[in-house]
C-alpha cells in the first residue's frame, strides 16, 4: 500500500497550538511505520505559504480566499490533501483518524463509511 501523506499546517514553534499539534503527530507516527510520511507546512516560508493557499482554496474556493480572506485552520492536519483535523487532536484521536483513513483507502480491511469518530 502507498503510504499516507500527513501535512500539518504550521506557523512555527512560537505558536503553542502548532507546537503541541506537532508533538501529537510526532507521538503517533511511530505507530504507523512505512504507512505514514509527514511534514510541517511552514506557512511563513514560500513553499509552505503556497501549499497553505492550495488547502485554503480546496476548503473555501478561490473567491472566498481572495475576497474574504478565508483560510485553512492553523494548526490543522491534512491527510492526502483532505482536512482531517481542524483543531489539536489527542494522540488517541489522531491514531483513530489515521486508522480510519487507512481502512477507507482499502488496505485490505473493510471499507468504512461516515466519520472516523462515529460511535
Secondary structure as GFF3:
##gff-version 3
##sequence-region A 1 119
A	DSSP	beta_strand	4	10	.	.	.	ID=ss1
A	DSSP	alpha_helix	16	29	.	.	.	ID=ss2
A	DSSP	three_ten_helix	30	32	.	.	.	ID=ss3
A	DSSP	beta_strand	36	42	.	.	.	ID=ss4
A	DSSP	alpha_helix	46	60	.	.	.	ID=ss5
A	DSSP	alpha_helix	62	68	.	.	.	ID=ss6
A	DSSP	beta_strand	76	79	.	.	.	ID=ss7
A	DSSP	beta_strand	82	85	.	.	.	ID=ss8
A	DSSP	alpha_helix	91	104	.	.	.	ID=ss9
###
